[in-house]
Amino acid sequence: MCGIVGYVGNKQALTVVVDGLRRLEYRGYDSAGVAVVQDHKLEVRKKAGKLVNLETLLGTDPLPNSTTGIGHTRWATHGIPNDANAHPHTDVSNEIAVIHNGIIENFSELRAELQLAGVKLSSDTDTEVVAHLLNFEYPKSNNDLAESMRKVVRRLRGAFTLVAVHAQQPDVVVGARRNSPLVVGRGVGENFLASDVSAFISHTKNAIELGQDQVVELRHDKITITDFDGKPAVTKEYVVDWDAKAAEKGGFDLFMLKEIFEQPKAVAETLVGRLGEDGKLILEEMTLSIGQIANIEKIVFVACGTAFHSGMIGKYAMERWTRIPCEVELASEFRYRDPILNNRTLVVAISQSGETMDTLMAIRHAKSQGAKVLAICNTQGATIPRESDAVLYTRGGPEIAVASTKAFLTQVVAVELLSLYFAELRLDKPTAEIKQVMNELANISHQIDVVLDTTDAVNELAKKYVNAQSVLFIGRHVGFPVALEGALKLKELAYMHAEGFAAGELKHGPIALIEDGIPVVVIVPSLREEKELHEKVVSNIQEVRARGAKTILIVEEGDDSILDFADHIIRIPQTSSLLQPLVATVPLQVFSCALATLKGHDVDQPRNLAKSVTVE
């Protein structure tokens, strides 16, 4: 999400840091700030809005020359986007400055502890508490910022990257990493820290990837990396094999590819802090009371495009785990058909941008009818979450490519979390299945990584079918919305005919489209969990093969019962059936991206499409 840059060396730090932040602008942000150390004094400048706002401020209120500095572009989580909540944050002595990516889950108790000690906080962020904690630890740590950082991070829970400077150590930048990226750039007489190598690629291609729970101390001529306990850490050093021109895409040729490969992290971020130590779900943004949730008699998911498909998966999950009747509606049609809504109806609006006009008008209509509205959104402070009664943020980070990838997976995670949360509150005791799914969610990012490690075969498959005139997708249960999403991606990117069908509907008309050689992608249900559905899909596969189709099967590891019916097999890890879309969708994204690339299309900005549709 956010961008981090740290520098210590022989150049003007401000120039290096601002240039690095500019290279990280693609990540999306709502404020920017910098801090430098000079003559044992700390100077900070920060401003809400785009980087140009900060640069304007620096023009009227310049910083002193310095060779040590840090910078940050913030994407708001705790606290609205404004000057006060922008990073860096400082301690009461104005000697320590801290920048931060991620979420500190126990910040409320740490904040209360600081306030009890008489500290007056000046922001609403979870980041500021770290600056004050470092201030307390610094004199106890022999005035050593790195040791102070190690003591502080051992108290923190959550996912975070922290970078700090201290006025009394003008040649030191310290960073810490847990579940959030941080990389070191090794230069000659200078060293760098950043959330992405693109920030320093114009200065050095030598990088060190920090591991989990590690602290780094940078000086102009030395890099020291330890674990959180101070023991020397094992690190991985490498040479970046792409140049500054490709920097904003992180070395990928396309934003879409980059975002496909960011999906494990995006899903992990969406899950951070959601599962309590007692095994129960925590949805901090959930402002609907237990009484209001108990009052719900019907749930309606409203969304457009890809988000509509995640809503379909939400219907399957919610009805299975809570037994609350659910509907899924296209937001563009919703208010025009005069839907039956009342104060016992919950409308769940799904929108990546939070500005989709069709969805916004749908929730306004729902509220006018007395329904409660809950938004699932990726954008803090957008219109749809602002106008909703409650919100569940997906934390997927900015998505630049027009075709949604990580937005879809994080939306699926969100609807599953919402369904599990409602099930917990409405059932006397969670079922064994609910407990199993919650345990599996903790490992789902790794499962997505496993799929991404096997995408070479999918790229080769795209070459084989680059001249196909049409591709059909079929699935049952949650495989049906996955089929719809796979077809939508091909339409958006490859500009070719593609359709997704419920597999059982083939015989009711669509089977007329089957002709010799046509590729048919089949999302095969789990043989372990959905044996009856699996048998039905095998029958559908035989029906299309009998008419000359080439079958591309998305199949769980260990399922060899379909080998005789497949022209091509793409394996995915075993998951609970309702989690299967999180792994089954990924190869379809890669397939569409590869096919469109082979056809020479602009994958990141397909014709006629916009990232956020703000007209009805």
N, C-alpha and C positions, 0 to 999 in steps of 0.2 A: 504494500500500500504506500507507505510514506517513503521519502528519500532521506538518506543519511550520508553526510560527507564529513570526514575528519582529515586534518593535514598538519604535519609538523616537518619543517625542512628549511630550505634556503630561499624560497620564493615568497612573494606576497600571499599570505594565506587567504585573504579575502577573495583575490582573483581566482585562486584554485578552487575554493569552496563554492563560490557562486557559479563558476563554469560547470562544476560537478553537479550542482543542483539543477542547472539548466538541462543537463543531459538526462536527468531523472524526471523531468517534467511529465513524460509520457505516463508515469505511474498514477497520475492524478493526485490532486492535493487542494487544500483550501486556505493555506497560509504558509508563510516561509519566514525563516529567521537565521541569523548567524551570530557567532560570538568569537572574539579574538582575545588573546592575552598579550599584554605589552607592558613592560616596566612594572611587573607584579600587580597589574590592574586588569580587571575583567571588563570588557565592553560588549554589550548586547544590543542588537537591533532586530526587530521582528515586526511583521505586518500581516494582517489578514488579506486574503485574495491571492492573486497570482504573483509570480516572482518579480514582475515589473513594478509592482507596488513597493516591494522591499528595495529594489534598485533606486526607485524615486526617493525613498526615505534616506538611503545612503548618500544620495546626491546632496540632500539638504542638511543631513546630520551625519557626516562621514566618520568612519572608524579610523583609529590610528594605524600606522604601518605595523604589521606583525607577521611573524613566520609560523604562528600556531593558531589554528582556528577550527571551528566546527560549524556545520550548517544543516538545516533540516527543512523539508517540505512536509507539512502535516495533512493527513486525511483524518478528520475528526472521529473520535470514538467517545472519549469522556470530555464533555464540555462542548458548547457550540463553537463554530469557527469565528474567532474574533482575535484582536490583538493580544488580549490577556492570556488566552489559551494557546496561542502560537508558541512554538519552541524556538530557542532554548528557554529552559526554566532555571531560576537561580535560587540559592539559599538566602537566608536572612542577612548574611555578611556580604553578599554580592561578590563572593570569591569563587564560587563553584557554578558552572553552567552544565546542564544536562539536556540531551536530546534522546528521543525514545521512539521506537516502533513497537507495536504490539499492545497487549493489555495486561496490566498487573491486577490479578484477580482479587488479591487481598488488600487493595489500596484503601478501602473504606476503613478497615481496622487500623491500618498504619496511619491514615489521616487523623483518625480519632486520637490515636496515641500522641501524635505531634501536637494536636490542638490542646490536649491535656497538659502537655509540657510547655504550653504558652506560645507555640509557634502560630503566627498568623499567615495563612495561606492566601495567595493572591490569584489563584486560578481554580478552575473546576476539574483539572486534569489529574490523572493518576501519575503522571510523570513528575510533577512538582514534589511529591513526597520523597522521591529518590534524592533530589538535590538536598533536602533538609536532612535526610538520613545520612548522606555522605558527610555533611557538615558536622554531625554529631560524632561520626566514626573517625574523621580525619585526625584529630589530635590524639585519639586513642591508638592510632595506627602509625605512630612515629612520623606524622605528616607525610604519609605515603598514599597517594590517590589510588593506586592499583590495589593496595591492601584494603583500603576503605571500601572500594568497589566490591572486592571479594566478600567482605563481611556483610555488606548490604544485600547483595544478590542472593545470599544464602537464606535471607528472610523473605524473599519475594516468591509468589506463586503466579504462574501464568506463562505466557509467551512474550518474550521481550528481546529487543536489542537496545542496549544503553551505551551512550558515548558521552564522556565528560572531560572537562578541563578545569584546572584550578589556577587561580592567579599566582599562588606561591610556587607553582611548578610550571614555569612558562615554556618549557621544552618537552612537555608530556601531554599525550592524548591517551585516554584509557577507554576501552570498549569491553562490553560483555554480551554474550549471546546465549539465549535459550529459546529454541523453537522459532527463531526468526532470523533471517539471513544477515550475515555480516562477513565481509571479506576484507583482507589486508592487501594493500598494494606496496610492494617493495621497490623503492627507488634508490638512487645514488645520492646520498646526503639528504634524503627526504623519504617519508613514508606516508601512507594513506590508509584511511578506513572508509568503507562505504557499504551501503546495502546492496550495491550492484557494481560490478567491475566497470560498467560503462561510465561511472563517475570519474574514474582516473585513467581510463585507457589511453588518453592522449599524452599521459606522462610516463606510464610504465605498463608493460604487459606481464610483469612478474607478480603473481598473486599467491596468497595463502588463504585457503578456505578454513575458517574457524569451525571447530566441531561443536557439538552440543555441550553446554555448560562450561564455556571457556572464557577467560578474561585475557585481554591483550593490552600491553603497555607499549605505546609507540614513542620513541625519541627519534631525532633526525638521523641517528646512526645506529639504532638498535631496535629490535622487535623482541619482546618477551611475552610468551604465551603460557598460561597456566590453566589448571582447572579451577573450579570455584574454591577449592581448599588450598590453593597455592602450589600444588605439585606441578612440575613441568609437564606440558601437554604434548601429545603426539599430534602433529599437524600435516596437512597435505599442501604442498607447494606445486604450482603449475604455471605454465606460460599460456596466456590468452592468445588464441590463434586467429582472432579477427581484429579489425581496426576500428578507429573512432567512428567511421562512417556508419558502421553497423551497430554502434554502441547502444542506441536507444532501443534496439530490439534484442538486446542481451545476447547477440551472436546468432540469433535465429534470422532466417530470411524473411519471415513474416510475423507480424504481431499475433496472428491467429495461432501459428505454431507455438510461439512463446506462451500464449495463454493456455493452450492445450497442455503444455508441460508444466504450467503453474498450478494445474488443478489439484494435485495432492496437497500442496501448501494451502490453496484456497479452501479446500474442504477442511483441512486441519484447523485453519483459523476460525472457520464457522463453528467448529466443535469446541474450541478452547473455552474452558470455564463452564461448559454446559452440564457436566456430570459432577455432582458433589461427592465428597468423601463417603457419604452414607449411601452412595449408589443411586441417589435420586437426581432428577434433572433440575437444572437451574436456568431459568430464562429471565434474566434480570430486566430485560426491556418489557416483559409481560405485565402490563398494567391492568389487565382484566382481573377482577377478583375471583376467588374460588366460587363465590355465590353466583357471579355472572356466568362463569363457565358451566356451573351445574345447571343453570337455567336454559342452556342452549338445547334446542330441539332439532335444528337443522343447520348445516354448514354449506355455504356456497363458495366455491373457489372461482374467482373471476380473473382473467388474464388474457394476453394476446400472444400469438406466435409461440416461441419456445417456452415462455412462461406458462402458457396454457397447458403444454405437455407436462410440466412439473405439477400443475394443479391436478391433472388426471391421476398422476401417481399419488398425490396427496389424498384423493378420494379413496383409492384402494386401501391406503394405510389407515386413514381415519376410520373408515367403516369397519375394517377388520379389527382394529384394536379398541375402538370406543363404542361401536355399534350405533353411532350417531348417523342418521341419514345425510348423505352428501350429494351435491350437484356440482358440475363443472360447467362454467359458462364462458363463452367468448365475450370479453368485455365490450366489444363493439356492437354486440347484439343485445346485451343484457337489459338495458333500460327500455329498449324499444318493444320488448315483448311483454311488458308490464308483469314482472315476476312477482310471486307471492312472498312477501317479506313481512316480518313483524319483530317485536322486541325479543323474541326467543330465537331469532336467526342471527348467525354469525357469518359475515361476508369476509372471506380471506382474499385480499387483493395482492397479486404477485406482479412485481415490476422491478427490473434491474435498476433502471434510472430513477424510479419514483416520480417520473414526469409524464408517463404514457397517458396521453389525453383520453383515449377510450376508457382506460381503467380508472382514471380520475373521475370522469363523468359517471361511471358505474358506481363508485363508492359514494359519490354525492347523492345519487338517486337512492342508494341503499339506506343512507343515514336519514334521508327525508321520509323514509318508510318506517323508521324506528329501529332498524337493524344495527347491531354493533359491527364495527369494521376493524379488522386486524390486517396490517400491511406486512408483507415479506418483501424486503427491499435491500439493495446493496449500497444506497447512497444516503449518507447521514444528512438529515435536515431537508430532504426533498419534499415536494408538495404532498405526495400520497401518504407517506408516514406522518407528516405534520397534521393532516386532516383526518387521520385514523384514530381510533380509540386505543389501539395498542400497536406495537411494531416488533418484528423479529428481523434483525439485520443479518445479512448473509456473510459479511466481512470478506467478500471475494476479491477486494481490491479493484482498481480501475480495469475495465475491459475496453481495449482500443478497437480491436477488430469489430466490424459491424455484426458478423455472425456470432451469436452467443455460444460459448463453450463452457468456461468455468462458471458463468452466471447460471447456466442450467444445472450443473452438478451441485452448486451451493444451494440453489432453490430446492432441489430434491432433498438435500440434507435438511433444509429448514422445514419442509412440510412433514418429513419423517419425525423430526424433533418435536414439532407442534403436536403431531398425532400421539407420540409417546407421552408427552407432557399431559395432554388431556386424558389419556388413558390412566396415567398415574393418579390424577386428581379424582377421576370419576369411579375408579375401581377400588374396592376395599384392599385388594392386594394385587400387585402387578403379576401378570401371568408369566410362566416360564419363557414363553416366546418373547415377551417384551424385554425381559432381563437379558435374554440371549442377543437380541438385536442391539440393545444398548452396549453390550460388551463388544459386539462386532463393529459398531460404529467407531470405537476407539482405534481400530486397526484398518479402517477403510481407506485411509490415505495411502498406506503401504500397498493395499490391493490395487489401487489405481496406478501406483508406481510400477507394479508388476506388469500391468497391461501396457504401459508406455514403453517398457523395455522390449516389447515384442512388435513394435510398430513397423519394423522393416518389411515384414511379410505383408502387411496391409498396403504399404507403398508399392510393393511389387504387384499386388492384386489390382491396384488402380491402373497400372500400366496395361494390364491385360484387358481391362474393360474401358479404356479411354475412348474408344469409338462406339461404345454402346449407345443406342438411341434412347433407351429407357431403362430404369432400374426400379424394381418393386421391392418393398419391405413388408414383411408380415411378422406378427407376434400375437401372443395371447396374454391376458392379464396385464401385468406391468410391462410386458414385452410389446404390447400394442402402442402405448405412448412412445416407447423407445423407437419403434418402427416409424411412427409419425415424425419424430425428431430427426431420424436418419434421412428420411425423404426430404424434409424441409431443408436440411443442410445442402443436399445436392441441388435442390432448386435454387437456393440462394447463391451458391458459389459456382456451380458448374453450368447453370442455365440449361438444364436438361430436364426431360420429363422424369419425374420420380413420384411414386405414390406409396403411402403407408396404409396398410389394411389390418383390421382384426382378422387373424388367420381363418377363423371360422366363417367369415363372410365371403371368402373366395368363391365358394360354390353358388353364392347368391348374385353373381354378376361379374366381379373382377377377374375371374379365371379366364374370361374371354380375352384378356390382354396377354395371356401367356402364349408365346410363340417360340420357335426354335432358337436357342441361344440366348434368350433374355436372362440377365442376371436377376436372381431373387434372393434377397438377404433375409435370413430367418433368425429371429431371436428365440433360441430354444430354452424353454423353462428348465428349471432344476429337476433332474431326475430323482434326486434325493427327497425334495420337499413337495414337488408338484407332479407326481407320477401320472395322474390322470391327464393333466394338461400336457405333459410331455408326450404321452401316447397320441393325443389329438394332433399335436404339432407334427409329429412324425408322419401321420396320415396326410396332413397338408403338404408336407415336403414331397411325399410320393405322388400326390396329385399333380404338382407342378412339374416334377421330373418326367412324369409320364407324357407330358406335353412339350418336352424339349427344353425346359428351363435349366439354367446353370445355377446350382444352389451354393450360396455362401452362408455357412452356418456359424452363428455366434454361440459357442457351447462351453459349458463349465468344464474345468479340468476334471478328468476322471470319467467323463461320460463318453464311453466308446460305443454305445448302442446305436449311434447314428452314423458311424463311419461308412456304412454301405450306401447312405443316402446323400452324401456330401461330395460336391465337386471341389469345394474349398472349405477349410475349417479354421476359424479364429478362436483360440482358447482364451477363456477368462477365468479368474479365480472363483472358487466356490464361495458363495455368500448366502445369507438368508434371502428368500425369494423377493421380498420387498426392497431389498438393498441392491438387487441385481442391476437396475438401471445405472447405478453409479459406476459400474465397471463395463457394462455392455454398450453404453453410449460412446465410450472413448474411441474404440476402433472405427466407429462410423464417422466420428469427427475427422479422424486422420484420413480415412478413405475419401471423404468429400474434399478435404483440403488438397490432397494429392491429385485427385482427378482434375480439380479446377486449375491447379498449377500446371499440370500437363497440357491443359487446353489453352494456357496462356492468359487466363483471366486475372483480374485484380482481386486477389483473395480477401485482402483486408477491407477493401471498399467496393463491394459488388455494385453493379449498376442498379440505379433506381432505388437504392435502400439507404436509410439513415439509421444511425445507432439508436437514437431515441425519437420515437414518433410522438411529436407534441401537437399534432392536429388530429381532429376526430374524423 
